[in-house]
Amino acid sequence: MKSAIALGIALLFLGPALAQTEKEQSGGAAKKESSYAELAQTPEKARNRKNPLEGDAEAPAAGKKLFERHCAECHGEDAAGSPKAPSLRAAAVQKAAPGALFWVLSNGVVRRGMPVWSKLPEAQRWQLVRYVQSLGAAANADPTSPPR
Amino acid sequence: MQSPFFTLSRIAPVLFFLLFLGPSLAAQERPYFVAYDHYLEEPGSLEVAVDSTFATQRTGNDFVSYWTEIEYGVTGWWTTEFYLDGQSTFRDSTIFTGYRWENRFRPLRREHWINPLLYVEFENVNGADKILKEVVGHDVAADKAESNSVLRQEREREFELKLILSSNWKGWNLSENVLAVKNINNSPWEFGYALGVSRPLALKASARRCTLCRENFAAGMEMYGGLGDRHSFELKDTSHYLAPVVAWNLPSGMTLRVSPGFGLNGNSQRFLLRWSVSREFAGFGAAVRRMLGGRR
């Protein structure tokens, strides 16, 4: 009886875990494309929002700290992407308006596995946007070395 | 039959490893113990938590209850969680009281002013369960005054449904939960509520790495209680609590939470002190698959 309960509990967690991982691995490329497409779906009003921390010199560094805590696990330490999530150095991201990045970050791409990050205060989400945008600026300044 | 303590002694090293030594992901947890907000576990991540509640009884002996939570983010819209409950009543005994399995579903793709979440739980506990994770119907402190040997005779196999509504405004989170519980025997539906409000102590992150800085703390208040049952939907003979809550999200990935709670009427426990330690592990699903020989 106890073995049956233990097996039931194990299956309860292992089943969904395996199914999830399988889906993650098989749908990687399509998922990345559709994640970028999500940026294009940003409502006009959200896209036009200005980053209130645009002039804050500390924001990219604070955003980098937040990125390492919350985002690097999926997007990779250097934001170049992983099997779980797309690169944030891609042109689609780097050319996106700050408001669009903020909107996708706040709403997530729930059906494709990106969580909603509105649990972070707005200011921290804008700090993350500044960091993500700084990746493109750093690459332009020195294309041979990844930005820090 | 092995005692619950024998089982716990075998599980404890695993829990210790998971909580303090394993690889982790920095969490951003709300400070609530009873109220739920609309955020789910990140897909593929596992969170392990050990929680405890000390309660003073108006009649009967004081007690400490404890529960272990294992929470897994199945998808971006579904989180599942398994609980093991136990309690020690002073001058009485220590017993394992049962298990719970809960699921939370996010029906909407995007964020809104009010964000709904659907919650379904099955619990199989005995009458000595005292974790007070929800207060419903005509639950009162006197229900827990009997000895464990008497209370454990009662078997509670219940389905619990919750509608969780949650909003964010200028850094504040406001959460409202409505509960309906049905014992699968012939008991009537019982109802309850939980409300929560909380805010991080700092909205902007600092650029330096820090453990004690204000952005790592969140504080707030929660209130919860019963609303009677299908035959008597009322506040008479119900218990209610008000509890300040504080959470400390450490950069290491651990979250510590503390909450002193106060009974608001004569039917409530006079005082509750809750604490919790939790840790989140990213990539658990992928790690299990690799362990079982799946594709990399």
Contacts between the chains, C-beta under 8 A, distances in Angstrom:
chain1	res1	chain2	res2	distance
A	9	B	82	6.6
A	12	B	80	7.2
A	12	B	82	6.7
A	12	B	101	7.1
A	13	B	70	7.2
A	13	B	72	5.7
A	13	B	80	7.5
A	13	B	82	7.2
A	14	B	288	6.0
A	16	B	72	6.9
A	16	B	74	4.1
A	16	B	78	7.9
A	16	B	80	6.5
A	16	B	285	7.8
A	17	B	44	7.5
A	17	B	72	6.6
A	17	B	74	7.6
A	17	B	284	6.5
A	17	B	285	3.7
A	17	B	288	5.0
A	17	B	289	7.2
A	18	B	285	7.0
A	18	B	288	6.7
A	18	B	289	5.5
A	18	B	292	7.5
A	18	B	294	7.2
A	19	B	74	7.9
A	20	B	43	6.3
A	20	B	44	5.9
A	20	B	74	5.7
A	20	B	75	6.3
A	20	B	285	4.9
A	21	B	44	6.9
A	21	B	285	4.5
A	21	B	286	4.9
A	21	B	288	7.5
A	21	B	289	4.3
A	21	B	294	7.1
A	22	B	289	7.4
A	22	B	294	7.6
A	24	B	43	8.0
A	24	B	44	7.1
A	24	B	285	7.8
A	24	B	286	7.2
A	25	B	295	6.1
A	58	B	206	7.6
A	58	B	207	4.7
A	61	B	207	3.7
A	62	B	204	7.0
A	62	B	205	4.4
A	62	B	206	6.2
A	62	B	207	4.6
A	63	B	205	7.8
A	65	B	205	6.2
A	65	B	206	8.0
A	65	B	207	6.5
A	65	B	208	7.9
A	65	B	209	6.5
A	66	B	205	5.4
A	69	B	26	3.7
A	69	B	251	6.8
A	70	B	25	7.9
A	70	B	26	6.3
A	70	B	28	6.9
A	73	B	25	5.5
A	73	B	282	4.2
A	73	B	283	6.7
A	74	B	282	7.9
A	84	B	44	7.5
A	84	B	286	7.9
A	106	B	111	5.9
A	107	B	109	7.6
A	107	B	110	4.7
A	107	B	111	5.1
A	108	B	76	6.5
A	109	B	76	7.4
A	110	B	76	4.0
A	110	B	77	5.3
A	110	B	106	6.4
A	110	B	109	5.3
A	110	B	110	7.9
A	111	B	76	6.3
A	111	B	77	6.9
A	111	B	109	6.2
A	112	B	76	7.0
A	113	B	43	4.6
A	113	B	44	7.8
A	113	B	75	6.9
A	113	B	76	5.1
A	114	B	76	6.6
A	115	B	39	7.8
A	115	B	40	7.1
A	115	B	42	4.9
A	115	B	43	7.0
A	115	B	73	7.9
A	115	B	76	6.1
A	116	B	39	6.7
A	116	B	111	6.1
A	118	B	111	5.3
A	118	B	168	5.7
A	119	B	28	5.4
A	119	B	30	7.7
A	119	B	37	7.7
A	119	B	39	4.9
A	119	B	168	8.0
A	119	B	173	8.0
A	120	B	28	6.3
A	121	B	171	4.7
A	121	B	200	5.8
A	121	B	203	4.0
A	121	B	204	7.5
A	122	B	171	7.2
A	122	B	203	7.1
A	123	B	203	4.5
A	123	B	204	4.3
A	123	B	205	7.7
A	124	B	203	7.1
A	124	B	204	6.7
A	124	B	205	5.1
A	124	B	215	7.6
A	127	B	204	6.9
A	127	B	205	5.8
